[in-house]
């Protein structure tokens, strides 16, 4: 059996993934990975290397603290142990390329991974709640966007999801009651979108042309759109605790920034 020791000042997940990726190139070998994480000082290093002395093997390590990394190198040379530094050369090369000093924060990669997965979870939730789907999950949303068709609900939802917010959006359709679950959502999490009539007509016409359909139907008719928006405003007025923003001529980024700033940080993630 071959022993591979994985030393890290964080959880050791990064160095283990690298080691396992490399080992896939070697078939039919009996290798045991021994991970030693949360290394914070020289005593931790000495303890880990003593174990290698007792059961020889190769060492892979990721220590962002350059002093500790140098200590591992010196100790391994003195003990004649094989060791590979997986991160220091990369940090120096990036520092040279980016013309800045790296942060020496153990676990930073793990935190970045946690942030990534949190955002991906938000995106997955938001996709499943698009356009009124799964209304039973509205209470799980950080933000619920409501508005008439083509009022930027979906683009805004996805933009906010990529910032880590779980977002649901619900269409407001004249003559059709919204899902009853909407009334159960905390009012400070509901955002009503409003837009200028002519702007919405233009957006809907462009949408229909992209679909190779005629823009002359009721969907893009000015009077019909005006009635839809009037109904929407009446619905919003019946819920005065809801936040209402006008998205006319605003980019998705601008609308999202207004939503987050006006929600007073109640669900702030950044």
Order of alpha helices (4+ residues) and beta strands (2+ residues): beta-alpha-beta-alpha-beta-alpha-beta-alpha-alpha-beta-alpha-beta-beta-alpha-alpha-beta-alpha
